[in-house]
Every structure is written in structure tokens, then in C-alpha cells.
């Protein structure tokens, strides 16, 4: 199990589980860490958007569509962190460095607020935006 927010670490987990070994780029304390190249296929399509480009109604619709996804996603992130911990112990290699661990731990603890905001309000930045990059590149 991997998560897209930690593609580098996910590739290391896959390698450990499927090959029984870790590439040099899997030690986050090594200079080899920076040699990892993430591949993204965009099929020639480019779309750049910022979370601020979407009005509150659209953001609320996204929340409504994904509200049942969050509990499952949180559990997946928790499992991912645990699986990485096992691989780190097995191989004696630190894969999940502190900043990334903190980010993933926050994701694993995130609770979607029950009180829905009113569509059209100019409330604070969308509640899930803190987990997204400031600019989204969507296929």
C-alpha cells in the first residue's frame, strides 16, 4: 500500500515488499535520496489551478463527494506509516524522515468537520487545502 503524497517512500515500500531489497535512494538520510526521479504521465494534457480558483460551492461539492473517502484514506495512511516502520526496522534504513512523517501523521488525524459551511461564503481557505500544493497540476 502506498500513498500519492509520499510517492518516493511508496516506491521504497514496494521495492522492499516485492524485491526484498531497498535501492540506495531509499535512505532519507543519504545523499542518494535526491537521485529518485518520480515519473508522472500527463498524456499531453496540462491543467494548472489553485485551490483559490474554485468557489465555495464547488469546494463544498468536492467535500460532499469525498466525505466517505476520508476515513478510509486516514486508515490507509496509518497503515502506510506502520508498514514503512516495519521496513525501516527490517533494513536498518530510515525511509520516512521527520518532516514527511509529520505531514502524513497530520493527514492520518484529519477529521472532516461535520458542520458544513454555507455555499457562497467567503470563509477561511478551504479546510482540505492545507494538504494540497498551492498550485495543482491536474491531467
CORUR-V714372 format. One record per backbone hydrogen bond with DSSP energy under -0.5 kcal/mol. CO is the residue of the C=O (numbers start at 1). NH is the residue of the N-H. E is the energy in kcal/mol with one decimal. If there is no record, write none. Layout:
{{CO	NH	E} {CO	NH	E}}
This chain:
{{3	6	-1.7} {4	7	-1.0} {6	10	-2.7} {7	11	-2.4} {8	12	-1.5} {9	13	-2.2} {10	14	-2.6} {11	15	-2.2} {12	16	-2.5} {13	17	-2.4} {14	18	-3.1} {15	19	-2.6} {15	20	-1.0} {15	21	-1.0} {16	20	-0.7} {23	26	-1.8} {24	27	-1.3} {26	28	-0.8} {27	30	-2.0} {30	33	-1.5} {31	34	-1.0} {32	35	-2.1} {33	36	-1.3} {36	38	-0.6} {40	42	-0.6} {42	45	-2.4} {47	49	-0.5} {47	138	-2.4} {49	136	-3.9} {50	53	-2.4} {51	54	-1.4} {55	59	-2.2} {56	60	-2.6} {57	61	-2.1} {58	62	-2.3} {59	63	-2.4} {60	64	-2.7} {61	65	-2.2} {62	66	-1.9} {63	67	-1.1} {66	69	-1.1} {66	70	-1.3} {67	71	-0.5} {68	72	-0.7} {69	73	-2.7} {70	74	-3.0} {71	75	-1.8} {72	76	-2.2} {73	77	-2.5} {74	78	-2.3} {75	79	-2.5} {76	80	-2.5} {77	81	-2.6} {78	82	-2.2} {79	83	-3.2} {80	84	-2.6} {81	85	-2.0} {82	86	-2.0} {83	87	-2.1} {84	88	-2.9} {85	89	-2.0} {86	90	-2.5} {87	91	-2.6} {88	92	-1.6} {88	93	-1.0} {93	95	-0.8} {94	28	-2.7} {94	29	-0.5} {95	97	-0.9} {97	101	-2.7} {98	102	-2.6} {99	103	-2.1} {100	104	-2.6} {101	105	-2.5} {102	106	-2.2} {103	107	-1.9} {104	108	-2.4} {105	109	-1.1} {106	110	-0.8} {107	110	-0.7} {114	116	-0.7} {118	121	-2.0} {126	129	-1.5} {128	131	-2.1} {129	132	-1.8} {134	51	-0.5} {136	49	-2.1} {136	138	-0.7}}
